[in-house]
């Protein structure tokens, strides 16, 4: 056995993305011994993400570092099917966004976990869980040329939408096709971009049951991607078809530096814990149901997961694991379920409806314009969803 690997850790985290690294960091801060296993050569690769985040979303977990900030985003432009558009500018520092260099950002989160006491192993590929008398008490993984077994009390699966940890533990992590967003993204060069604004293109012809995004990284480089509901692919073309069509129309001279394909969970699990196994991030389907964004959600889930895992260890009581579900439910679970309902309604809109919503929202004063205001206009003909939105808004204010 390699000298850096002990035979026992309190907690083993599988996956060193934002969810896994933040979970490891909070567990280590609480005094637990933590091992992080990352199957790739370093955290943050491959990048399967538009790389956009909000300032408030990340500053609660890590100090902003210009090394992993590509550009600061001050607003968004929503393009309707008829060619019209709506600009929405963010108000105040807390509302601005960033386009990240994910490889460097993920590395910084992992480094912070290591600084707090966790041990990180890269090119360490988990292949199964250790079970003794039907109780999970460790992980088997490939590391360099060795097959290694390490025991632990708690396993945290942060291994993405294709999570094997949940299946190994007997958890139901299946998603229907309509609850998975498939994506294709190119990082393109040789074009011109306004680095202070990101773009979203809507419409059934542009990208049915989804949207196309443009996130600038520099004035000549941007992440341009298409995401759509998985069940629509059976009835037609996939996101790459619509992305290629979009690129040919809007950026005909662009060169492609990088391509990425993947899936985004569109509906969160109702339970992330089974005995002493916990799931977090995309493994727990914690991404935003509408935007598909998962960086901030993964870090929030990571904090709750790591803190709860540490309490389980220190109290020697796996029943405490349910507190993780409770924290997520209180802070994000209910609103995520509402966003899921909203997404299912929006995806059914014809282009004429999108055009109407855009025209109505253009009349709203800029200082009053926000995503929640746009959502209210989108569903004002649905009294049940309107009431739900109002209730969730009141609850969010009570929590703040």
N, C-alpha and C positions, 0 to 999 in steps of 0.2 A: 504494500500500500504506500502511495506517495506520502511523504512526510507532512505535506500541508493539509492532508485530509485526516481528520480524526475518525474513529470508528463510531462515534455517536455525536449527534447534535440535537438540541431541543427541537429545532424547526428546520426543515429542508424546504426551500422555495425553488420551484421548477419554472424557470423563465426569468430573464433579467430585463424585461421591458419596464415601462413606468409602473405597472401594477406590482410586479414582483420586487423591484428594487425598493419601492416605497414601503411595501409590506415588510421586507427584510429590515429596512432602516428602523421602522418603529418597533419591531420586535427586538432588535438588537439594543436599541436605546433603553428598553425596559429591562435589559439584563439577560436576555436569552442568548444562547449560542445558536448561530444561524449560518446555514450553508446555502448559497445560491448556485444553481446549476443552469448554465446557459449553453445551448447546443451549438450556437454559432461561434465564430472566432472572437467576437466582441459584441457587447450590447448595441442595439440600435440598427442591426442589419439582419435581413434586408428591410428597407424602408417600405412599409405598406400603408402609407398615410399621406394625406394632403399637407400635414405638418403645421396646420393652423391651430392656435390656442388663444385664450384670453389672458390678459395680464392677471386679473384676479384669480383665475383658475390655477395658475402655477406659482404665483408669488407666495402662496400659503405653504408651499412645500420646498421651495428652493429659491435662493437669491438670484435675481436676474443677472445673467452674464452675457456680455455682447458677443462672446465667442460662439455661442450657439443660437444667436438671434440673426436671422437673415435680413428681416425688414420689419418695421413697425406698421401695423395696419390701423388706419384711422376711420375706415368706413367700408361699406359694402354696396355694391350695385346689383340690383335684381333685374334681370332682363326677362320681359314677358314674351310670349310667342309671336306677338304682332310687331316686335322690334322696339317697342317702348321700353323704358327702364325707370327704375326708382332708386334714388340714392339715399342711403341711411348712414349718417355719420355718428360715431361714438362720442359720448360726452364725458370728459374727465379721464384721468389716468387709469382708473380702475376698469374702464370700459374698453380701452384699446386692446388690440390683438397683436399677435406676432406670428410670423412664419418662421418656423424653427429649422435648424439643421439637426434632424432627429438623431443622427448617429452621434453627434457631440452631446446633445441633450440627454439622451439615454445613458451615455457614458458618465455624464456628470451625476445623474441620479444613482447609478450603480456605485460610483466612487464615494458618494455620500453615505450609502449603506455600509460600504467597507470601512469608511472612517468611523462609523458608529460601532463597528465590531464584527460585522458579517464577513464571511469568507466567500469570495466569488471564484468559481471555476468556469472557464470558457471551454468550448469544444467538449463539453460534458453532456452527453445525450442520455436522458432518463429513458429506460426501456421497460420498467415495471416497478410495482410496489412490493415490498416485503410484507408477507402476512404470516402471523403466528397464531394458530387457533382462531382464524378468521378475523384477527385484529391486525390492522395495518400498523407496522412499527418500523418502517424504513423504506429506502429507495435503492433500486439497482440501476446503475448507469454505466455507460461506456465513457472512459476517459483515456485519451491517447490510445494505447494498445491494450489497456486493462479493462476488465469487467469488475466493477467495484460495488460492494454492498455497504451502505451506511445506515445505521439505525437512528430513529428519531421518535419523538412523541407526537409531532404534528407535521403534516405535509400540506403545503400550499401550492395549488396548481395555478400558475400564471402563464400557461403555455398556449394562449391564444384561442381563436375560435375553433381550431381543430383539436382542442384539448384532449389529450389522452388520459390525463390524471383523473378527470371525472369519470370516464368510462371504466378505468381500472378500479375505481372505488365503488362502482355500481350505481353511479348517479345518472339520472336522465338528463343529458345535455343536448338532446336532439332538437333541431329546429326545422320547421316546415320551409319549403322553398320561398313562400311569401314573406317569411320572417328573416330571410338572409338577403342582404344587398350585395350584389356582385359588382366589382369595380375594376376599372382599367385606368391607369394614370401614366402620363408621360411627363418627364421633366424636359421641357423644350428650351432651346437656345435660338439665337439669331432672330429675335423679335424685340418689340418695344413694349414696355409695361410701366404703368404708373405704380410705383412701389408702395403707395399709401392706401390702395384700395383693392379689395378682392371682388371677384365677379361670380354670380350665380345665374345660370341660364335654365329657364323652365319651359316646358312644353312637351306635348306628346310626340311631336315630330323631332324635337331636339333630343330628348332622352325620355322615353315613356316610363312612367312610374318611378321617376328619379330626377336627376338634374346633372348639369355639367358645371364644374367649378374651375376658376382660374385663380391661383394663389401665387403672386409674384415673389420671387426670392431675391432678384436684383432687377435692374432696369432692363435686362436682356434675357433673364432666365425665369421660368415659372413652372409650377406644378399645375398641369391641366389634366383633369380627370373626369370620368363619367361613372356614375353609380346608379344602379337600377334594381328593382325587386327581382329576386331569383326566379319567381314563377313566370315572369314575362318572357324570359329567354326561351321557354318551351314554345312560345307563340310567335317568335320572330327572331330578330338579331340581338346579339349581346352588346354590352357596353363598349367593346372595342370598335364595333361597327359605327356607333354613334359618335364616339370620340374621334375616329379617323375622319368622319364626315365633317365634324366641327372644326378640326385642325385644318383640313383642306380649305374650308371656307374662310376662317378667320386668321389663320397663320400659315398661309401657303408656302412661305419660304423658311419655315422653322425646321431646325434639325433636332432630332430626338437624342438626348443624352442618356436617358434612363427610362426603363419601362417597369411597371409593377402591376401585378394582378392579385386579387384577393377577395375575401368575403368579409362582410361586417355584420355582426349579429344585430337584428332589429327588434328583438324582444327579450327582455331580461328574464333570467331564471327567477322563480319565486323562492328558491332555497339554494344557498351556496355552500351549505355545510352538511356533511354526513360524518357523524362521529368525530374523528380527529383529522378529517380531510376537508380542506377549504379551497374554494375557487375564487378567483378575483380577475378583474379586467375583462377582456374579451372571452376568456374561459368561462366567466360567469355571465356573459352576454350583457355587460354593463354599459355599452355604448349608447349614445343619444339616438333614440329611434328615428328622429327626423333627419338630423344632419349627418349621422353616422360618426360624429366626432367621439373619440374614446380616450384621448390622452388625459384630460382632466378627470373624467369619470373614473378612469383606471387608478389615478393617484388617490382620489377620495376613497375608492373601494380598498386600495392598498393600505391606507392609514387605518381604516376600521378593521380590516382583516389582520394586520400586524399587531395592532393593540389588543385585539380579542385573543389572538393566538398566544400572545405573551401572558395574558390573564389565565388562560387555560393551563399553561405550563406552570406558572407561579402558584396557582391554587391546586394544581394536579386534579383538574376537574374538566373533562371534555364537554360536559353539559353547558359550560359557559359559551361554547361556540355559537349558540343561538343568538347571543347579543350582537354578533356581526350582522345577521339578517335583520335584526331589529333596528340597528343604527342605519343601515342602508335604506330600509323601508321608511323610516322617519324622515331622513334628509333628502332622499332622491327617489325612492321606490314609487310613491304615489304619483309624483309628477312625471316620472318616466312612463308609467302606464297611461297617463293622460296623453302624453306626446305620441304614444303608440296609436291611440285612438285617432288622434288628430292626423297622423301620417296616413292612416288607412283612408281617411276621408279625402285628404288632399290628393292622394294618388289617383283618385277616381275622377278628378276634375278634368273637364275638357278644356281645350285652349281658350275658348271664349270666356270661361269662368276666370282663368288666370288673368286674362286681359282686363276684365272688369275689376278684379281685386286691385290690380296695379293702378288703374285709373283712379279708383277711390282713395287709395293710400297716398297718391301723389298730392292730394288736396290737404293732407294732414300736415300741420306746421312741423318743420324739421326738428324743433326741440321737443316735440311730443312723439316723434316717430321712434318706434322700437319694434323688436321682433314680436313681443307680446301684443302690441297694438296691431301689427299686421295679421297675427293669428286671429285676433278678435274679429277683424274684418273678414277673414277667410271663413269663419264659422258662424257668423251672426244669423244665418238662416237655420241654424241647428240649436234650438233652445237648451237641449240637454248638455251639449258640449259647452255652450256659453256658461251655463250654471256651473259646470265642472271647472272651467277655467277660472271663474270668479272665486270659487271655493279654494282652489289650489293657490291662487294669488294671496288670499287672506291668510292661509296657513303659512305660506312662505314669509309673510311679513311678521307673523307671530314668532317664527323661528329666529328671525334676524335680530 
